[in-house]
Amino acid sequence: MMQGPVQPKARLEFLNAIPPPNYVAGLGRGATGFTTRSDIGPARAAPDRPAAAATIGVGIGRGRGRGRGTGGEEEEENEDVYDNESQRFDEFEGNDVGLLYGWAKYDKEDEEWDAVMVKIEEGMDSRKEIREARLKQKIEEYRASNPTITEQFADLKRKLHTMSPSEWKSIPGSTHSSRNKKRRRFESYVPVPDTLLEKAREEQAYVTAFDPKSWAAGGTQTPGVNDLTAVGEGRGTVLSLKLDRLSDSVSGLAVVDPKGYLTDLNSMKITSGAEISGTRKERMLITKGCEECPKNEDVWIEACQLSRPEEAKAVIARGVKAIPNSVELWMQAAKLEREDENKSRVLRRGLDHVPDSVRLWKAVVELANEEDARLLLMRAVECCPLHVELWLALVRLETYEVAKKVLNKARISLPKEPAIWITAAKLEEANGNNARVGKIIENGIRALREVGVVIDRESWMKEAEAAERAGYVATCQAIVHNTIRVGVEDEDRKRTWVADAEECENRGSIETARAIYAHALTVFLTKKSIWLKAAQLEKTYGTRESLDALLRKAVTYMPQAEVLWLMGAKEKWLAGDVPSSRAILQEAFAAIPYSEEIWLAAFKLEFENHEPERARMLLAKA
């Protein structure tokens, strides 16, 4: 519904004042003046004011009910409303607020007109809703009669989860492809290139060599290049020759499976004339390369690989003559020999030219027997004194007394090598001197620090695990005991050591984990959590005796820990040793006389072992 006429607000007084001559608003702040049509006035002369007012009143009176009487005071009042700009000003709409509404009254005709317009709009809205509902119904009917592919197979897709793997495999694959059809549609045919004809000629020349007719004619009956049918005939001749060769000459029966043979033909590689020609060109090139680059070992190795087996030795011989210090060429020359004795002879000749090659020494030692290997290693450590693997290999072949001397020489040659000290500890353990193992590891770590070697805790722990896997438990324990504290702050020792033990246990290094717990318990004697973790390790991987010994030691340092007493008693009970379990609980009563857990454990022990009198006595004491 339309509201009543808007009442204009009063303008400020300075807005009604007449501006001075040549005044331009905003000139002081850089604005530029402009002229509008309202400043110039209408293009034609305006009629007298009463007539103009009457005309305007008639023109707009139909719309808003004004101007239907143009007499006297009403015209003057209209003129005042029209001319007074202060009465037509509004903060939101400006001076245009009174152009249509500022002086018009809302009468009955306007109300009726608005009511009619409202009914028209409501009727149009209802028609729109009816039209949309009808369209929606038609779409639903069309979809119901013409379902999509997805809707048609919806029920089948829901049942796919019930299919078995065999049913999935039995689904046939698609035999039609629009992509292939489209591809065949645009297939084009071009003339046969000269390269194909040349290749056919070469293949025909190769096949003709196996044709008996060609042999009879001295090999001169070669078909023309364009006779491509002869290629197929030649291949048939080759097939028949191979079948004749594989036939049984005694009984005359074929020993070849015809089905399997035809299948195997697909995997056979027939060397064409082009490949033979390419190999000849490569050999010619590599021969030229050997002449131009005689000091390049890669060229000689490639020439050896491209050469025929009977020529490869001669090629590699020229190579080692040109580059006698090349280890790769000597190793390649040894590979060409079939017998170990000849391989060893070639490698020893190589050592005459390259005596400091560890690779050659290792290869020749692997081919020798134990006694010859020991002699070769004695010479090897003289020629290569800075390679610890040669020293350690010699130690493994020597006796105990000689091995100690070898390790002393190795320690002088390699003072910064930890492997020598670890090998010395293993040597003592292998000969039953476990008491010296810890001293050797301790002296080794001190000597390495004196020469500037940084002791890396992680690497030494890996050496401990490696020693355990090799069966050297004492060496493992000594390494852990001497390196477990390296780089660990005092406040982090308990957490770090427990984490190390758990990681070793997860990797299967049980002895290393046991050694870590043993060292941790020498520092943290009153930490019940460490005792329990060590006991759990013994329970899982140790023996009953080792677990009992550990728990006995635990209650010695922590007599107030109920769980340790109970764990020891339970293990004895599970082992069937009820008297020992009862004795442990008696000791626990003496240490913790007011422990309800121990009293309950003792009562349960007597009750389940059918000792009611003992159970009643325990209840009476409790």
C-alpha distance (Angstrom), angle and dihedral (degrees) to the residues before:
residue distance angle dihedral
M1 . . .
M2 3.80 . .
Q3 3.80 118.7 .
G4 3.78 124.9 -132.6
P5 3.77 123.4 -88.8
V6 3.84 115.6 -61.2
Q7 3.77 113.6 -111.5
P8 3.82 109.5 -133.6
K9 3.76 118.3 -130.3
A10 3.79 122.1 -124.0
R11 3.77 114.5 -97.5
L12 3.77 123.1 -130.7
E13 3.79 116.8 -90.1
F14 3.81 97.1 -116.4
L15 3.78 90.1 55.9
N16 3.83 89.2 62.6
A17 3.82 93.3 50.9
I18 3.81 120.7 105.7
P19 3.85 110.4 -108.1
P20 3.83 118.3 -124.8
P21 3.81 120.2 -101.4
N22 3.84 116.1 -75.6
Y23 3.82 90.8 10.9
V24 3.81 114.7 162.5
A25 3.79 116.0 -172.3
G26 3.82 113.7 -123.6
L27 3.80 95.2 7.7
G28 3.80 91.5 130.9
R29 3.83 92.1 59.9
G30 3.81 94.6 47.0
A31 3.83 100.9 -88.3
T32 3.79 121.0 147.9
G33 3.79 120.8 -134.1
F34 3.79 121.9 -126.4
T35 3.76 136.8 -177.4
T36 3.79 126.9 -124.7
R37 3.76 132.7 -166.8
S38 3.79 90.4 -101.6
D39 3.82 88.9 61.4
I40 3.82 92.4 51.8
G41 3.80 98.2 40.6
P42 3.83 131.8 -137.3
A43 3.78 120.9 -35.4
R44 3.86 92.6 -122.8
A45 3.76 128.1 47.8
A46 3.74 113.9 -88.5
P47 3.84 116.8 -119.1
D48 3.76 122.3 -119.2
R49 3.75 112.8 -63.0
P50 3.83 97.5 -115.3
A51 3.80 92.0 50.7
A52 3.82 92.0 44.4
A53 3.74 91.1 49.0
A54 3.79 90.6 49.6
T55 3.77 92.0 48.3
I56 3.75 92.1 50.2
G57 3.73 91.0 46.4
V58 3.79 91.1 53.3
G59 3.82 92.6 46.1
I60 3.72 97.0 53.9
G61 3.71 101.2 25.0
R62 3.84 91.4 86.0
G63 3.75 90.7 59.1
R64 3.74 98.9 46.3
G65 3.82 105.5 13.1
R66 3.78 95.9 -103.9
G67 3.83 128.0 126.2
R68 3.82 96.7 34.8
G69 3.83 90.9 124.4
T70 3.76 119.7 33.0
G71 3.71 104.3 -174.3
G72 3.74 136.5 126.6
E73 3.73 119.1 -55.8
E74 3.78 95.1 16.1
E75 3.81 91.9 59.6
E76 3.77 91.9 48.5
E77 3.78 89.9 48.7
N78 3.84 90.3 50.3
E79 3.78 90.5 48.9
D80 3.80 90.5 52.5
V81 3.80 91.3 50.3
Y82 3.82 92.5 46.9
D83 3.79 96.2 45.9
N84 3.79 99.8 40.2
E85 3.80 104.4 90.1
S86 3.77 92.6 -175.5
Q87 3.79 90.3 63.4
R88 3.87 92.3 50.3
F89 3.87 96.4 50.2
D90 3.78 120.9 108.2
E91 3.83 128.7 175.9
F92 3.81 91.7 -131.0
E93 3.84 104.3 33.8
G94 3.81 99.8 24.4
N95 3.79 119.9 -152.4
D96 3.85 93.3 -20.2
V97 3.80 94.2 73.6
G98 3.79 94.6 92.5
L99 3.79 98.3 41.4
L100 3.84 93.3 97.5
Y101 3.80 106.0 -4.5
G102 3.74 105.1 30.6
W103 3.81 94.8 78.5
A104 3.84 103.1 18.6
K105 3.83 122.8 101.8
Y106 3.81 123.1 -142.6
D107 3.82 105.5 -123.5
K108 3.84 136.9 174.5
E109 3.80 94.5 -85.1
D110 3.80 90.5 56.8
E111 3.79 90.0 50.0
E112 3.81 91.6 51.0
W113 3.80 91.1 47.4
D114 3.78 92.3 51.7
A115 3.83 91.1 48.6
V116 3.81 90.3 52.8
M117 3.81 91.1 50.0
V118 3.79 91.3 50.1
K119 3.81 91.3 53.3
I120 3.80 90.7 48.3
E121 3.82 91.4 51.9
E122 3.81 91.9 47.4
G123 3.80 90.7 50.6
M124 3.80 91.3 50.3
D125 3.82 91.5 49.2
S126 3.81 91.8 50.7
R127 3.82 91.3 49.0
K128 3.84 89.1 50.9
E129 3.80 91.9 52.0
I130 3.82 91.4 47.9
R131 3.82 90.5 49.2
E132 3.81 93.0 49.0
A133 3.81 91.9 47.4
R134 3.81 90.8 50.0
L135 3.83 90.9 49.2
K136 3.80 91.6 48.7
Q137 3.80 90.8 50.7
K138 3.80 91.6 51.2
I139 3.83 91.0 50.4
E140 3.80 91.2 51.1
E141 3.80 91.7 48.5
Y142 3.80 90.8 49.9
R143 3.81 92.5 49.6
A144 3.80 90.5 47.7
S145 3.81 91.8 53.8
N146 3.84 95.2 37.5
P147 3.83 108.4 36.9
T148 3.81 120.2 -174.4
I149 3.81 124.2 -111.8
T150 3.81 90.6 -103.9
E151 3.80 92.2 52.7
Q152 3.81 92.6 46.8
F153 3.81 92.8 55.2
A154 3.81 97.2 35.8
D155 3.81 94.2 102.7
L156 3.81 91.5 47.3
K157 3.80 92.3 49.7
R158 3.79 90.1 54.2
K159 3.83 89.1 58.5
L160 3.82 95.3 51.6
H161 3.82 92.6 93.1
T162 3.82 89.5 64.2
M163 3.82 93.7 59.5
S164 3.80 118.4 108.1
P165 3.84 123.3 -132.2
S166 3.81 90.4 -106.8
E167 3.80 90.8 55.6
W168 3.79 90.3 50.2
K169 3.80 90.9 52.4
S170 3.79 92.0 48.4
I171 3.82 92.5 61.1
P172 3.86 105.6 110.3
G173 3.75 118.5 -125.1
S174 3.77 124.9 -117.2
T175 3.80 115.0 -84.5
H176 3.76 95.9 -173.5
S177 3.76 126.2 69.6
S178 3.75 123.2 179.2
R179 3.76 88.5 -161.8
N180 3.80 92.6 60.4
K181 3.82 89.9 44.3
K182 3.76 90.1 52.4
R183 3.77 90.3 46.8
R184 3.80 92.1 51.6
R185 3.78 89.9 49.4
F186 3.78 91.0 63.4
E187 3.81 96.1 42.0
S188 3.76 112.4 135.6
Y189 3.76 131.0 -162.0
V190 3.79 121.7 -140.5
P191 3.79 131.4 -178.2
V192 3.79 117.7 -85.4
P193 3.83 108.9 -92.0
D194 3.78 122.1 -124.2
T195 3.82 91.1 -116.9
L196 3.80 91.0 64.3
L197 3.80 91.7 49.9
E198 3.79 90.1 48.8
K199 3.80 91.5 50.7
A200 3.81 90.1 49.1
R201 3.78 90.1 51.8
E202 3.80 91.8 51.6
E203 3.81 92.4 47.9
Q204 3.80 90.0 48.8
A205 3.78 90.4 51.4
Y206 3.81 89.5 51.0
V207 3.82 93.4 48.2
T208 3.80 92.7 46.3
A209 3.79 88.8 62.2
F210 3.83 87.8 67.7
D211 3.86 95.2 44.6
P212 3.84 113.6 104.9
K213 3.80 90.0 -150.3
S214 3.76 89.4 59.2
W215 3.81 90.9 49.2
A216 3.81 90.2 53.6
A217 3.76 91.3 52.7
G218 3.77 93.0 46.5
G219 3.77 92.8 -103.4
T220 3.79 94.0 -68.9
Q221 3.80 98.3 114.3
T222 3.81 98.7 91.7
P223 3.81 116.1 157.2
G224 3.74 120.1 -124.5
V225 3.76 123.5 -91.9
N226 3.79 93.7 -106.8
D227 3.81 93.6 51.9
L228 3.81 94.8 94.3
T229 3.82 91.6 160.0
A230 3.79 89.3 70.4
V231 3.81 89.5 63.3
G232 3.80 91.1 63.8
E233 3.80 91.6 45.4
G234 3.81 90.2 51.4
R235 3.79 92.0 52.2
G236 3.82 89.2 50.6
T237 3.81 88.6 53.8
V238 3.82 90.9 52.1
L239 3.81 90.2 50.1
S240 3.81 92.6 50.8
L241 3.83 91.5 48.9
K242 3.81 91.4 52.6
L243 3.78 92.2 47.4
D244 3.82 90.9 50.6
R245 3.80 90.4 49.6
L246 3.82 91.9 52.7
S247 3.85 94.4 47.6
D248 3.78 121.9 109.0
S249 3.84 108.3 -100.2
V250 3.83 93.3 -164.5
S251 3.78 104.2 52.4
G252 3.78 98.3 16.1
L253 3.80 90.8 -127.4
A254 3.79 119.3 131.5
V255 3.80 113.0 -111.3
V256 3.79 92.6 -165.0
D257 3.78 121.8 98.7
P258 3.84 103.1 -128.4
K259 3.82 93.5 -153.1
G260 3.77 95.4 46.8
Y261 3.78 93.5 41.4
L262 3.78 93.7 55.7
T263 3.80 88.4 49.8
D264 3.79 92.2 49.8
L265 3.78 91.3 52.5
N266 3.80 89.2 71.2
S267 3.80 91.0 61.4
M268 3.82 95.9 45.8
K269 3.77 116.5 105.9
I270 3.78 113.3 -140.0
T271 3.74 112.1 -159.1
S272 3.75 107.9 -131.6
G273 3.73 127.5 -151.2
A274 3.80 90.1 -107.7
E275 3.81 91.2 58.4
I276 3.79 91.7 47.3
S277 3.75 89.9 49.6
G278 3.83 90.2 48.1
T279 3.82 91.7 51.4
R280 3.80 90.5 50.8
K281 3.77 90.6 51.4
E282 3.81 91.0 49.5
R283 3.79 91.2 51.0
M284 3.77 90.8 49.5
L285 3.79 90.7 49.7
I286 3.80 94.6 46.6
T287 3.81 90.1 48.4
K288 3.77 88.4 53.7
G289 3.81 89.1 47.7
C290 3.81 91.8 53.8
E291 3.78 89.5 52.4
E292 3.79 94.4 47.2
C293 3.86 97.6 38.7
P294 3.81 106.7 30.1
K295 3.83 92.6 156.0
N296 3.81 95.3 57.5
E297 3.81 111.4 96.9
D298 3.82 93.6 -165.1
V299 3.80 90.1 61.7
W300 3.80 91.9 52.5
I301 3.82 93.0 47.3
E302 3.80 90.6 50.7
A303 3.79 90.6 48.0
C304 3.81 89.4 51.7
Q305 3.80 91.5 52.2
L306 3.81 93.3 48.5
S307 3.78 94.1 46.9
R308 3.78 125.0 92.1
P309 3.84 115.0 -97.4
E310 3.81 92.2 -107.3
E311 3.81 91.2 50.7
A312 3.84 99.4 42.1
K313 3.82 94.7 83.2
A314 3.79 92.0 52.6
V315 3.80 90.5 49.4
I316 3.81 94.2 50.0
A317 3.80 89.9 45.3
R318 3.79 89.6 58.4
G319 3.78 88.3 46.8
V320 3.82 96.5 54.5
K321 3.78 88.8 44.3
A322 3.79 89.5 55.4
I323 3.84 94.1 41.7
P324 3.82 107.7 23.0
N325 3.84 92.7 168.5
S326 3.82 95.0 57.9
V327 3.81 110.6 115.2
E328 3.82 91.6 -169.6
L329 3.80 92.5 57.5
W330 3.82 92.8 49.2
M331 3.81 90.3 49.3
Q332 3.80 89.9 49.0
A333 3.79 90.4 49.7
A334 3.83 89.9 52.4
K335 3.82 91.0 51.3
L336 3.81 90.4 57.2
E337 3.81 90.4 60.9
R338 3.79 118.6 85.9
E339 3.80 102.5 -161.5
D340 3.81 122.4 67.0
E341 3.78 92.0 -132.7
N342 3.80 92.3 57.3
K343 3.83 90.7 44.8
S344 3.81 90.4 52.1
R345 3.81 90.7 48.6
V346 3.81 91.3 52.8
L347 3.80 92.3 47.5
R348 3.80 92.3 49.5
R349 3.78 89.8 52.1
G350 3.77 86.9 52.1
L351 3.82 90.5 52.1
D352 3.78 89.1 55.0
H353 3.81 87.6 62.9
V354 3.83 98.6 32.6
P355 3.84 106.4 28.9
D356 3.84 93.9 162.7
S357 3.82 95.3 58.0
V358 3.81 109.3 118.2
R359 3.79 90.3 -170.1
L360 3.80 92.8 58.9
W361 3.81 92.3 45.4
K362 3.81 91.5 52.0
A363 3.80 92.0 48.1
V364 3.80 94.3 50.0
V365 3.84 92.5 45.1
E366 3.81 91.4 53.1
L367 3.82 89.9 56.9
A368 3.82 94.9 48.3
N369 3.80 129.8 83.3
E370 3.81 121.7 -112.8
E371 3.78 97.6 -88.2
D372 3.80 94.7 44.2
A373 3.79 89.9 44.7
R374 3.81 90.8 55.1
L375 3.81 91.1 51.9
L376 3.78 91.9 45.7
L377 3.81 91.7 50.4
M378 3.79 91.4 50.2
R379 3.80 87.4 56.9
A380 3.80 91.4 41.4
V381 3.82 95.0 57.3
E382 3.79 88.6 50.6
C383 3.81 91.9 53.2
C384 3.83 95.8 37.5
P385 3.82 106.3 28.3
L386 3.82 93.9 158.8
H387 3.82 96.0 61.9
V388 3.80 109.2 91.7
E389 3.82 95.1 -167.2
L390 3.80 90.4 66.4
W391 3.83 91.4 51.0
L392 3.79 92.3 48.8
A393 3.82 91.9 47.6
L394 3.81 89.5 53.3
V395 3.83 91.3 49.2
R396 3.80 90.7 55.5
L397 3.82 90.6 55.5
E398 3.82 97.5 45.9
T399 3.76 131.1 80.2
Y400 3.81 122.3 -101.7
E401 3.79 96.7 -95.0
V402 3.81 94.9 42.4
A403 3.80 91.3 44.3
K404 3.83 90.8 57.4
K405 3.80 89.8 53.4
V406 3.80 91.0 48.3
L407 3.83 90.4 51.5
N408 3.79 91.0 50.4
K409 3.82 90.0 53.3
A410 3.78 90.5 46.3
R411 3.82 90.9 50.9
I412 3.80 89.7 54.0
S413 3.81 92.4 48.8
L414 3.83 94.0 42.7
P415 3.81 108.5 28.4
K416 3.83 92.7 164.5
E417 3.78 97.8 52.3
P418 3.87 113.6 107.8
A419 3.82 92.6 -170.3
I420 3.82 90.6 72.4
W421 3.82 92.8 58.6
I422 3.80 91.9 45.1
T423 3.81 90.6 49.9
A424 3.81 89.7 50.4
A425 3.80 90.2 53.6
K426 3.81 90.8 49.3
L427 3.81 89.7 49.5
E428 3.81 91.4 55.0
E429 3.81 92.3 46.5
A430 3.80 91.3 48.8
N431 3.81 88.9 55.4
G432 3.83 94.1 47.9
N433 3.81 98.1 -102.3
N434 3.82 97.1 127.0
A435 3.79 91.8 150.8
R436 3.82 90.5 66.4
V437 3.79 95.9 47.9
G438 3.80 95.9 80.3
K439 3.82 92.1 46.1
I440 3.80 92.4 51.8
I441 3.83 92.8 51.2
E442 3.81 91.0 46.7
N443 3.82 92.8 49.5
G444 3.80 90.7 44.9
I445 3.80 93.8 54.6
R446 3.80 91.1 47.5
A447 3.83 92.2 48.6
L448 3.79 92.2 48.3
R449 3.79 91.3 51.8
E450 3.78 90.6 50.7
V451 3.82 91.1 58.1
G452 3.82 92.2 48.2
V453 3.81 101.4 -97.2
V454 3.80 113.8 150.5
I455 3.79 111.1 -134.1
D456 3.79 106.7 -131.7
R457 3.79 109.7 -157.5
E458 3.81 95.3 -156.9
S459 3.81 94.6 52.0
W460 3.80 92.4 47.6
M461 3.79 91.1 50.0
K462 3.81 88.0 53.8
E463 3.80 88.5 51.8
A464 3.81 88.6 52.7
E465 3.80 91.2 53.7
A466 3.81 90.3 46.8
A467 3.80 90.1 51.9
E468 3.81 89.7 51.0
R469 3.81 91.6 51.6
A470 3.80 89.2 50.5
G471 3.82 90.8 52.6
Y472 3.82 98.8 -106.0
V473 3.82 100.3 128.2
A474 3.80 96.0 162.0
T475 3.81 91.0 52.8
C476 3.80 89.5 49.2
Q477 3.80 92.0 51.9
A478 3.81 92.4 46.6
I479 3.82 92.4 51.7
V480 3.81 91.3 49.3
H481 3.79 93.2 47.4
N482 3.81 93.7 50.9
T483 3.82 100.5 40.2
I484 3.82 106.5 30.9
R485 3.82 92.3 90.6
V486 3.81 96.6 49.3
G487 3.81 113.0 118.5
V488 3.83 95.8 -4.5
E489 3.81 121.7 122.7
D490 3.79 118.6 -131.7
E491 3.80 94.0 -115.9
D492 3.82 90.6 50.9
R493 3.79 99.0 46.4
K494 3.82 99.0 95.3
R495 3.80 95.3 45.8
T496 3.83 94.0 42.9
W497 3.78 95.9 47.0
V498 3.79 94.2 47.5
A499 3.80 89.9 49.6
D500 3.83 90.9 49.6
A501 3.79 91.5 50.7
E502 3.80 92.8 49.4
E503 3.81 91.9 49.5
C504 3.80 91.4 49.9
E505 3.80 90.1 49.4
N506 3.79 90.8 51.5
R507 3.81 90.0 51.8
G508 3.79 91.4 50.1
S509 3.82 95.8 -108.2
I510 3.80 95.0 134.0
E511 3.80 97.7 160.7
T512 3.80 90.9 51.3
A513 3.80 90.9 50.6
R514 3.80 90.7 47.2
A515 3.81 90.1 51.2
I516 3.83 91.2 50.4
Y517 3.82 91.8 51.5
A518 3.80 90.9 46.0
H519 3.80 91.8 54.0
A520 3.81 92.3 43.8
L521 3.82 90.6 53.7
T522 3.79 90.5 55.0
V523 3.81 87.8 60.5
F524 3.83 100.9 33.8
L525 3.80 103.4 38.8
T526 3.80 94.4 158.9
K527 3.83 99.2 46.2
K528 3.79 106.0 113.5
S529 3.85 92.6 -169.7
I530 3.81 92.3 60.6
W531 3.82 91.9 47.3
L532 3.79 90.2 51.3
K533 3.82 93.3 48.4
A534 3.80 91.1 48.9
A535 3.81 90.1 47.7
Q536 3.79 91.6 49.9
L537 3.82 89.7 51.6
E538 3.81 90.6 52.1
K539 3.79 91.4 46.1
T540 3.82 91.4 52.9
Y541 3.80 101.5 39.0
G542 3.80 107.1 9.7
T543 3.78 135.6 69.2
R544 3.80 130.5 -93.7
E545 3.78 89.5 -107.7
S546 3.82 93.6 53.3
L547 3.82 91.2 47.1
D548 3.81 91.8 48.9
A549 3.79 91.5 49.2
L550 3.80 91.4 49.9
L551 3.82 93.3 49.1
R552 3.80 91.3 46.9
K553 3.78 88.8 54.3
A554 3.81 91.0 45.4
V555 3.83 95.8 54.9
T556 3.78 88.9 46.9
Y557 3.81 90.8 63.8
M558 3.84 96.2 30.1
P559 3.84 108.6 33.4
Q560 3.82 92.7 160.6
A561 3.84 94.7 60.1
E562 3.82 105.0 105.9
V563 3.80 94.5 -171.3
L564 3.81 92.6 60.0
W565 3.83 92.4 52.1
L566 3.77 92.0 46.0
M567 3.80 92.5 47.3
G568 3.81 91.4 52.9
A569 3.80 93.1 47.4
K570 3.79 92.8 47.7
E571 3.79 93.3 50.9
K572 3.80 90.5 52.1
W573 3.80 90.3 48.2
L574 3.81 92.4 49.6
A575 3.80 89.3 49.9
G576 3.83 88.7 56.3
D577 3.81 94.8 -110.2
V578 3.81 99.0 126.7
P579 3.84 95.9 164.2
S580 3.83 91.1 55.1
S581 3.80 90.4 47.8
R582 3.84 89.7 50.2
A583 3.81 90.4 49.2
I584 3.81 92.0 52.0
L585 3.80 90.4 51.3
Q586 3.81 90.3 49.6
E587 3.80 89.1 54.5
A588 3.79 88.6 47.9
F589 3.87 89.7 53.3
A590 3.77 88.7 54.6
A591 3.80 93.0 49.3
I592 3.85 97.6 40.2
P593 3.84 107.6 19.8
Y594 3.81 95.2 171.9
S595 3.82 99.2 49.2
E596 3.82 111.7 126.3
E597 3.81 91.5 -166.4
I598 3.79 92.6 58.9
W599 3.84 92.4 46.5
L600 3.80 90.8 50.5
A601 3.81 91.7 47.4
A602 3.81 90.8 51.0
F603 3.83 92.2 48.2
K604 3.82 91.1 49.0
L605 3.80 90.6 49.4
E606 3.80 93.2 53.1
F607 3.80 94.7 40.8
E608 3.81 96.4 50.4
N609 3.81 91.4 44.7
H610 3.83 90.0 55.6
E611 3.78 97.1 -108.6
P612 3.81 102.1 134.5
E613 3.81 94.6 162.1
R614 3.80 91.9 55.8
A615 3.79 89.6 45.7
R616 3.83 91.8 53.4
M617 3.80 91.1 47.5
L618 3.80 90.0 52.4
L619 3.80 90.7 50.5
A620 3.78 90.4 49.6
K621 3.80 91.8 51.3
A622 3.81 91.7 45.3
